[in-house]
Amino acid sequence: MNIPSWLKNASTLRAIVQWCFLAWVIGIGVRFALFVNTVESGSVPLVSRPAGVEGFLPIGALTSLKYWFSTGIIHPVHPAALIIFLAILLMSLLAKKSFCSWLCPVGTLSEGAYKVGHRLFGNNFRIWRWLDITLRGIKYLLLALFVKLILLDMPPQAAGGFLDAPYWAVSDIKMLHFFTRMSTTTMVVLAILTGLSLAYKNFWCRYLCPYGALLGLTSLLSPFKIRRDETGCSDCRRCSAACPSALPVHARRVVRSAECTGCLTCVSSCPEKNVLQMQLPLWKRPLPAWLFPVVVVSLFTAVIGIGMVGGHWHSSLTIADYQQLLPMLPYLSH
């Protein structure tokens, strides 16, 4: 049986998965905007509210996690936020920081930006090593702040109070307005981040994303890792040159860094057959290129499916609730 060439190329597979997932996320955003617009107008929505929009509420998801740990109950307001959060954590635990490089829409756009920047400038720039290490610490500091404030310091009663409050109920609409009704400050900040992303590979992901910091730390436990056959390596260093995370892949037998996103760019750039691979420990035979992306997508969809079957996907809020809460929105934005 002849396997199509695109199934053998990790970079092609990843691009397909990335852009299909981005299109799906955009579809969710458009559907949610239609839902909110009709509710605001007082009409009966022509489309139902897509629960997947809650994937853009990570701080609320962390609070839901605290509440779940404390009470054993998944809060019924925006439960999909927690389910998506758990799906992404499981992906990192078992399949590296794969959400960042295979599914995350911000990661996909960031990667597209630096590729455009490479065409514009002829190359992407690199920050001095000492500054690079310092800046990478920012995302871990932000992560530590959220973990302390929410997971460690917030009492269970306070977590429940937040999840019961109107502020959390309309957080999805406030998130939508963040994109559709941008302030001048927001546009300036996004313009600066876009400019930096054009010049430097994955600027936001590498230095500022606390979500990515959490997934990177979790991914250290993943059995999947990039492994290099030292005997077959020609030391061409193409893997290190191609790595978006600037890791010295050519100098490692096993890449264990929290910065490795499992993007397989290094694997695709290696000119030697079966020398550089994403492999499991103690597994000597080469794994097919399509296996890792299948694992990544399957883990994500499996957890989402369990959440749906278990009744922890759609929010308990009704259209009547949204109609009652919408007039309060201006008073809940500050």
N, C-alpha and C positions, 0 to 999 in steps of 0.2 A: 504493500500500500504506500503510495507516494504522499508524503506530507507536504502541504503547500509551504512555499518558502517563507511567507509572512508568519507562519506558526513557529518557525525556527528562529526568528529574529526577535530578541527581547525588546529592543527599542521600538520596533513596529507594533508589537503587541501592547506595549505600555501606552503608546500614543493613541491607539484605538480605544483602550480602556479609559484613559484620561478624558478624551474629548467626548466620548459617549456619556460618561458620568457628568461632565460639565454641562452637556446639552440637557440631561435629565434634571440637573439642579436648576438650570435656567427655566425649564418648563415648570418646575415647582414654584419658582418665584413669580412667573407670569400668572399661574393659576391662583396663587395666594393673593396677588394684587387684584385680580378680577373679583375674588371673593370679598376682599376688604372694600373695594370700590362700591360693590352692590349693597353691602351691608351699610356703608356710610350714606348711601342714597336712600336707604329705607326700603329698598326692593328685596325681593326674595332672590338669594344668590343662584345663579345658573350653574355654578360649579361648587363642589364641596371644598372645605378647607383641607389642603394637603398637610398631613401631619409631618412630613419630611422637612418642612420649613423650620422645625424646632432644632434641626442640626446646627442652626446659626445662633443657638442660645447656650454656649458652653458654660457660662458662669452659673446660670440657672440649673444646668445639668449637674454641675458639681454640688450645688445645694441639694438637689434631688438625691444625689448619691449619699450625701451626709444624712438626709432624712431616712433613706432606705436602710442605711447601716444602723441607724439609731432605733428605728421602729419596726423594720422588716416589712414596711409597706411602701409600694411605689405610688407616689402622689398622683392623683388622677388628672390634675391640671398640667397639660403639656408633658405627658409621660414619655413621648417619643424622644424628647431631649435626652433623657436618661438612657433609653434603649440604644440610641445612636452612639452616645458616649461610651457605653459598655461595649458595643460592637467594635469601636475604634480601639479601645484599650485591649480587647482580646486579639485584634489583628496585630497590634504591636507586640503583645506577649508571645504570640506564636509565629508571626511572619514579619519580623523586623518593623521598622517605622514605615511600613508600606502604605499606610493611608496617605501620608504626606506626598509620596511620589507617584501613587497610582490613582488615588481617588480625590484628594483634596482639591476643590476648585480654585482655592487661593494658590496652591502649589502649582497647578496647571497654568494659571495666568502668570504667575511669577516666572515660571520656566519659559513661557512664551515671550515674556518681556526681555529676559536676558539674551534670548536668541535673536530678537529684533535688535537689541543693543549691539550684539556682536556684528550684525550686518551694518549697522550705522557707524560704529566706531572701528570696525575691523578686528576688534577683540573685546573681551571683558576684562575689567580691571581687577586687581587684587589689593586688598588692604594689607598694610604691614602686619607681619605675624603677631607682634606683641599687641597691636591694636585689635586684630582679629580675635585673639583669645579673650581680651578684655570685653569686647562687644558681645561675644557669645555668652558671656556671663549674665547679660541683661535678661535674657529669656528665662534663665534659671532663677534669677532673683524675683521676677514677676510670678513665676510658678510657686516659689516659696511663699510669697505674699498671699496668693490665693489659697494655698493649702493651709497656711496658718489661720487666716481670717475665717475660712469656711469649714474646712475639715477638722481643725484642731480647736479653735476658739469659739465657734458658733454653737450655742446650746441647741439640743434637738427641738426645743420649743420655739426658738428663734427661727430655725430652718423651716419648721412647719408654718410659722407666722408669715414668713416671706412667701412661701408657696401658696398660702391661702389669700394673700393680699392682691388687690386689684393691679398693683404694679407688675407682678409676675403674670397675671392673666393677660394683660395687653402688651407684654414684652415683645411678642411676635410682630404686632402692628408697629410698635416703636422701632423695631429693627427694620421693618419695611420702609418706614419713613426716613430712616437714616440714609437709605440709598435713593429714595425718590424725592426727598425734600432736604437735600444737603445744605448745610450752612456754609458760609464762606470759609470758616476755619477748617471744616471737614474737607472741603475741596482742595484747600492749600496743602493740608497734611497728606491727602491721597496723591496729589501731584508730586510732592516731594518724594514719597515712597515709590511712586512709579518711576521717577527719574533715577533714584538709587537702584531700583530693580533692573533698569535698562543697563546700567553701568556695571553692577556687581551681581553675580549669580545668587539668586534666591535671598536677597537682602533681608526681607521680612522674615522668612522662614529660618534663616541662619542666625539672626541676631535678636529678633523681637517677639517671636511667637511662643508664648508659654505653653500652649497646647502641644506644639512640637517638642518642647523641652520634656514634658511629661511622657510623651510617646517614645522619645529617645531613651529615657531612663528605663522605661518598661521593656523596650526592645533589647536591652542587654541580656535579658533572660531567654530571648528567642532561640530555638534550636536551629533555625535557618541562619546561615551566615555565608558571606562571600569567602571562599577558600581557594587558595592558590597552590598549584602543583609546582613546587620549587624546581624540580628536576626538568620540567618541560618549559619553564619560563625563559624567554630570550632576553629579558631585562630591557625591553624596548620602552617601557614606562608609559605606554599609551593609556593604560588603565588609570594611572594617577593623573595624567594630563586631562583625561575626559571626566573624571569624577567631579560632579557638581558641588560636593562637599569638601573638595580639595584634600582628600585623604591620601596618604602615601600607600596606595594599594600595592604597588610593586615591591614594597619592603615588608609586607605582612604575609604570613602564611595563612592567618585567619583574621579577617577584619572584624574587630569587636567594638568599634567606636559607636557611641550613642548618636553620632552625627550621620552614620550610614542610614540611608532611607530605603535601601533595598531596591533602588531604581534600575539596577542591572546595566547601567550605562558603561561601567568598566568591563563587564562581561562582553557586551556587544563590541567594544573597541579592541578587545584582545585578538591579535592575529593568529594565535596558536589554538588549535582545537583541544577543547576539554582541559585547558590549563587553569582557567579562571571560571569559577562556577558558583552559583547559589546552591549550597548543599546542606544536608543534614549531617549531624555527627555520626561517625562510624559507617557512613554510607559511601561506598567507594565508586559505585557505578554512576556515570553521568545522568543527571536528571533532564528530561526534555524541557525545552525553553518555555513551553506553555504551562508547565505544572505550577510554578510559583504564582503567576497571575490567577490561575484557577483557584488556588488556595486562598489568595487574597480576597477575591470577589466572593467566594463561597463562605468564608468566615463572616464577612459583612452581611450578606443576604441571609445567612442562617440565623444570626442573632436578631435581625429585623423580623424575620419570619416567626421566631419564637415569641417576640414581643407582640406581634399581631395576633397569633393564636392564643396567647395568654391574656388578651384583652388589655394590653398595656401599650397601646399605640395611639389611638384617637383620644383627643382631649375631652374631658367631661363638660367643657364649656359648650353651650348651645348658641344658636344664632341670636336668640333672645338675650343671652348673657352679653354677647358682643354688642348688640344694639344698646344695651343698658350701660356698658362700660365705655363706649366710644365718646360720649360727651365729657367723660372724666379725663380723657387722654391728655389734654393740655396741662392739667394739674398734676399729672403723674410723670411728667417728663423731666422734672428737675429734682 
